[in-house]
Amino acid sequence: MGAQQSDSGAGLGRGTVISPVLTIDSERLFLESAFGRRVAEEIEAQGAELAKENRRIEADLEAEERELTDMRATMSPEDFRELADAFDQKVQQIRQAQTAKGRALNDLLDQEREVFLTAAAPVLERLMRDADAAVILERRSVFVSANAIEITEDAIELLDETLGSGSD
């Protein structure tokens, strides 16, 4: 059975696809939806803040390292070693904390994707019912398919109407 398109007006702008199998590009679905664009903007803004913070910390640590180097000539090797070790420990702790912040941003993106997919499920089920489909497959895992069964654009339109940016 081939995929058909109906222009009955009951579906979305392109017409309703009628096929037992549909495909979707889930990455595009997320990134091009209002919800995904909002998340991407928020993550990007937080990432930029983290990068700015990292540059500030780096400058502070470089200044502290220069001070420590300047103090070396006036200190005993033992006293200098103690300060240098403390500085190294401080640098390691800061690196760990900043790395954890970066991982937290990635985790937040993953969590937002999960929220999106959970909220998108009823919308995708509606598209499946409208198409008399039994399954929606990830487009990237399908070797060859007819473009007529690809519903990413319809799904994005319907998700934007239904979920919006998800900021409510």
Wavefront OBJ file of the C-alpha trace (Angstrom):
o trace
v 0.000 0.000 0.000
v 1.500 3.346 -1.023
v 1.329 6.617 0.825
v -1.412 8.962 -0.244
v -2.055 12.599 0.460
v -5.512 13.938 1.016
v -6.304 17.602 0.566
v -9.625 17.300 2.351
v -8.793 20.189 4.658
v -9.070 17.962 7.738
v -5.289 17.742 8.087
v -2.610 20.374 8.183
v -1.548 22.698 5.368
v 0.232 20.089 3.217
v -2.662 17.677 3.342
v -2.939 14.576 5.447
v -0.618 11.697 4.678
v -2.377 8.319 4.595
v 0.119 5.518 5.213
v 0.600 2.700 7.720
v 4.212 3.864 8.213
v 5.352 7.444 8.767
v 8.822 8.881 9.245
v 9.981 11.835 11.278
v 13.277 13.606 11.896
v 13.180 13.894 15.682
v 16.233 16.156 15.844
v 14.670 18.615 13.406
v 11.326 18.245 15.173
v 12.900 19.435 18.413
v 15.236 22.101 17.027
v 12.755 23.720 14.653
v 9.763 23.703 16.991
v 9.028 26.787 19.091
v 9.713 24.652 22.176
v 13.113 23.531 20.895
v 14.088 27.018 19.754
v 13.264 28.374 23.233
v 15.342 25.652 24.890
v 18.245 26.214 22.476
v 18.189 29.964 23.189
v 18.142 29.388 26.952
v 20.956 26.822 26.826
v 22.985 29.053 24.515
v 22.551 32.029 26.863
v 23.571 29.946 29.871
v 26.516 28.535 27.907
v 27.646 32.053 27.003
v 27.421 33.058 30.682
v 29.490 30.025 31.647
v 32.101 30.847 28.985
v 32.256 34.443 30.254
v 32.652 33.170 33.820
v 35.405 30.777 32.670
v 37.310 33.617 30.982
v 37.033 35.754 34.140
v 38.220 32.886 36.334
v 41.087 32.168 33.947
v 42.212 35.808 34.074
v 41.997 35.813 37.890
v 44.008 32.599 38.129
v 46.649 33.885 35.724
v 47.035 37.032 37.840
v 47.257 34.937 41.000
v 49.869 32.702 39.362
v 51.978 35.745 38.370
v 51.780 37.026 41.968
v 52.860 33.651 43.246
v 55.759 33.563 40.785
v 56.839 37.056 41.852
v 56.737 36.018 45.512
v 58.969 33.013 44.863
v 62.209 35.010 45.048
v 61.374 36.267 48.552
v 60.300 32.921 50.040
v 61.935 29.755 51.225
v 61.451 26.800 48.854
v 59.312 25.045 51.473
v 56.983 28.016 51.949
v 56.729 28.528 48.207
v 55.962 24.829 47.637
v 53.155 25.038 50.200
v 51.586 28.050 48.420
v 52.112 26.491 44.981
v 50.454 23.239 46.082
v 47.505 25.154 47.536
v 47.193 27.103 44.280
v 47.284 23.879 42.228
v 44.589 22.376 44.444
v 42.461 25.518 44.026
v 42.839 25.354 40.227
v 41.796 21.681 40.200
v 38.724 22.408 42.325
v 37.697 25.279 40.074
v 38.149 23.108 36.961
v 36.001 20.399 38.479
v 33.294 22.899 39.419
v 33.267 24.499 35.957
v 33.219 21.105 34.251
v 30.267 20.127 36.444
v 28.449 23.302 35.351
v 29.027 22.364 31.701
v 27.706 18.847 32.325
v 24.689 20.324 34.099
v 23.899 22.365 30.983
v 24.070 19.216 28.853
v 21.877 17.413 31.371
v 19.379 20.278 31.247
v 19.223 19.985 27.456
v 18.605 16.231 27.770
v 15.881 16.831 30.372
v 14.190 19.444 28.176
v 14.259 17.005 25.236
v 12.551 14.408 27.406
v 9.905 16.925 28.503
v 9.384 17.855 24.859
v 9.063 14.251 23.684
v 6.605 13.473 26.467
v 4.517 16.523 25.582
v 4.833 15.758 21.853
v 3.595 12.166 22.168
v -0.155 13.000 22.046
v 0.422 15.279 19.057
v 2.347 12.568 17.221
v -0.359 10.041 18.107
v -2.929 12.412 16.587
v -0.878 12.589 13.389
v -0.684 8.785 13.369
v -4.471 8.476 13.739
v -5.049 11.072 11.004
v -2.789 9.072 8.677
v -4.181 5.659 9.674
v -0.601 4.803 10.599
v 0.575 2.056 12.880
v 4.068 3.428 13.470
v 6.283 6.500 13.179
v 9.928 5.661 12.493
v 12.985 7.839 12.949
v 13.890 9.032 9.442
v 17.631 8.492 9.997
v 17.100 4.804 10.761
v 15.132 4.192 7.547
v 17.273 3.194 4.586
v 14.887 4.362 1.855
v 11.391 5.820 2.016
v 9.002 7.914 0.001
v 9.053 11.573 0.936
v 5.262 11.450 1.157
v 5.423 9.587 4.488
v 7.756 12.163 6.088
v 5.669 14.208 8.562
v 8.262 16.338 10.357
v 6.945 19.614 8.947
v 3.322 18.774 9.832
v 4.415 17.690 13.305
v 6.330 20.938 13.895
v 3.300 23.006 12.828
v 0.950 21.052 15.074
v 3.364 21.092 18.024
v 3.798 24.852 17.707
v 0.021 25.255 17.738
v -0.410 22.846 20.650
v 2.658 23.369 22.859
v 4.056 26.682 21.711
v 7.419 27.385 23.287
v 6.574 25.382 26.408
v 7.503 28.302 28.619
v 4.080 28.492 30.266
l 1 2 3 4 5 6 7 8 9 10 11 12 13 14 15 16 17 18 19 20 21 22 23 24 25 26 27 28 29 30 31 32 33 34 35 36 37 38 39 40 41 42 43 44 45 46 47 48 49 50 51 52 53 54 55 56 57 58 59 60 61 62 63 64 65 66 67 68 69 70 71 72 73 74 75 76 77 78 79 80 81 82 83 84 85 86 87 88 89 90 91 92 93 94 95 96 97 98 99 100 101 102 103 104 105 106 107 108 109 110 111 112 113 114 115 116 117 118 119 120 121 122 123 124 125 126 127 128 129 130 131 132 133 134 135 136 137 138 139 140 141 142 143 144 145 146 147 148 149 150 151 152 153 154 155 156 157 158 159 160 161 162 163 164 165 166 167 168
